[in-house]
């Protein structure tokens, strides 16, 4: 087999890449549409008076439950099957979306956002894509997913104010749920079933290496450096102002030649 044939996507690989990119795009569109409008909406709900932390929790709870459940659901897809976990995750995300649409208080919205985040299927989708593509073309397939996320993010920032004007934030949540149901149909009818599933070192979590990663001293140093930068930036803003602080930090990072330590 020629090198050209091994690096060209086969029809089944292209179909899987496009379909799974569409799943990401449909799901992420509903999520990204919330970013410009959710905080203002949450501030107007009953019980939101003088509770900025709870409003912030309504914004961030989705990401928190996503972070907590991404690895467990990814591992579950290794055991129970990719599509089963994806169906479950999308159904949970849709449920959370419809709950958010009917939320009548800030507390209910926080709970709904937590349920939305519990539908953490990104790892399972990535693993399914790895099952359906050869290693030679897998990077290209992953790039298609990344492209769909970037385009969706850009489009959502433009559409969010328009949808907010037309259907309001509850309507956007309903739209999110509907798009998620459509994603389930895409999984059912457009995504091929893998011949077999296995661990892909370039795309999945290796459970035996988690302890090694978490104990990596370089990651601890990077975390401490990030905290130091945040504190320095906060102090610079208070002392110099926004624009001057940004200029100061850029020059400081250049002076210490931080890139050579990355």
N, C-alpha and C positions, 0 to 999 in steps of 0.2 A: 504493500500500500504506500502510495506516495505521501510525502510530507504535506502536500496541499490537501489531500483527502482527510488526513488525520487532524488538521487544524481548521477544517470547514465544518460548520454546524450541520448536522443531519436534520432532516425535516422534523423528527420527533423531538430533538433537542431544541430546535427553534420554537416549536409549538409549546413546549414546557416552559421555556424562558419567557415567551410573550405572555402566556397565561398567568404564570406566577408573578410576573411584573405587574400585570393588570390587577391581581389580588392585592398586592402591596399598594398600588395606586388608588384603588377604590377605597380601601380601608384608611389609608393615610389622608386622603382628601377630606373625609369626614372629620378626622382628628385635627388636621391643620386648619380647617375652616373655623375651628373654635378659638384658635390662638388670639386673633385680634379683637374678639368680641366677648369672650367668656367672662373676663374679670369685671367688666362693666355690668354685664347681666347679673353675675353673682352678687355684686354689691347692691343690687336693687331687690333682692329676694328678702322675704320676711326673716328676721333673725340675723341679718347681716350687718346691722348697725354697730359701728365701732368694733368690728371683728375682722380687721385686715388679715390676721393670721389664718382665720378660717377660710377667707376668700383665697388666700394663697394656697391653702390646702386643697381647695376645690380645683385649682389649676394644676397642682403638682401630684395629687393623689394617683392620677392615672399613671404617671411615670414611676411612682413608687411601687405600685403593685406589679407593673410591668417588670421592673428590675428584680423584684423578689421571685417572680414566677417564671421568668424567661428560661432559666436553666432547668428547673424541675420539669417544665412542659417539654423542653427540648429532649431531656432524658426519657420522658414518658413516650415520646415519639419513637425512640429507639426500641422500646419494649412493646408498645401496643400498635404501632403503625403510624406513619406520617399523616395520612389523610384523616384518620380518626381523631387525632389530636387537633388538627387544623379545623375540622368541623366543630369540635367542642369549643375551641378557642374563639372562633368566629361567632358561634351561637352565644357565648357568654358576653362577647363584646357587643353584639346586637342587643342583648337583653339590657346591658348597662346603658346603652344609647337610648332605648325606649324609656327606661327608668328616669334618665336625666330629663327627657322631654316632658315628663309629667311631674317633675320635682316641684314642690310648692314651698320648700324651705332650703336654706343653705346647707343644713345638715343632710337632707335628702340628696342634694346635689353632690355632696362629698361622697356619700355612700355609692351613688350611681357611678361616679367617676372611678371609684375603687373597683367596682364590678367591671367597668369597661377595661381597665388596665389588667384585670385578671385574665382576659382573653389574649394572653401573650403567645402569639403563634409565629413570631419572626424566626425563632430558632428552628422550629419544625418546617417552616416554608423553605428556609435556606437548606436544611438537610434534605428535603424532598428534591430541591433543584439539584443538589449534589448527586442524589441517586439517579437522576434522569439525564445527567450530562457526563461526558468524558472529561478526564482531568485536563486534556489539551484545550478544551473550549470552556472550561468552567469559569475562568476569570472573566471571560466575555459575557457569560450568562449572568454572573453576579453584577457586572457593570450595568447590564440592562435593568436590573432591579434598582441599583443606585440611581440610574438616570430617571427612572419612573418616580422615585421618591423626590428627587430634586425638582423635576418639572411640576409635580403635584404641589409641592410646597410653594413654589413661585405662583402658580395659578390660584391657589387657595387664598393667598394674601390679597389678590385682586378681587376674587369673588366673594370673600367673607362679608365685606360691608354691603354688597348688593343683596346677598341672601339674607343678611340680617334685616335689611329694609323690607324685603319681599315676604319672608316667612318667619322672621324672628329667630332667636336662639333655640327655642323649643322645636321649631320647624327644622333647623339645621341638625338637631339631634335625631329627629325622625329620619331625615335624609341620610344621616350616618348609618342608622340601623338598616335602612333599605339597601344602601350600597353594600353593607356587610352581607346581607342576605344574597345579593347578586354575586358577591365574591364566593359564597358557598356553591352557587350554581356553576360558577366558573371552575371551581375545583372538581365538581361532579362531572361536568360534560366536556371540559376542555383540557384538563391536566391528565396526562397519561398515568397509568398505574405503573410504578417501578417494578421491574422484574424481581429485584431483591433490594433490601435495605441493609446498609452496613455503615460502620463508622468511617467518616472521611476526616482525616487529620487536618486538612486545609479548610474545613468548613464547619466542624462540630467540636463540642466540648469533649475533652478527654478527662474523664472524672479522676483518673489516677494522677493527673498532673495539677489538679486544683490546689492542693496543699503546697506544691512547689511554687506555683505562681503567687499565691497569697503570702508566702514567706520571702518572696524575692525582695531583697533589700533595695534594689534599684527602684522598685515601685513605691516603696515607703519614702525614699528620698524624693521622688517625683511628687508624691502627695504633699510632703512637707514644703517643697519648693512652691507648689501651687498655692498653699495656704499663705506662705510668706508674700507671694505676689499679690494675692487678694488683699491682705492687710496693708501692704505698701500702697496699693492703688487707692484704697479707701482713705488712707491718711493724706495721700497726695491730692485727692479731690477736695478734701476738707480745707487743705492749706492753699492749694494753687487754683482750684476750679477745674471743671471738666476738661476743657481743651488743653490747658497747660499740663494737667496731670497725665494725659495721654502722650503728649510730646515728651515729658520727662521719662515715662516708663519705656517708651521706644528707644530713647537715647541710652537709658541705663542698661537695657538688655543688650544693646549694641556694644556698649563699653565693656561688659563682662564677657562678651562673645559666647553667649549661652548656647548657640547652635552647635558648637563643637563638643558640648557635653551631652547632647541628645543621643 
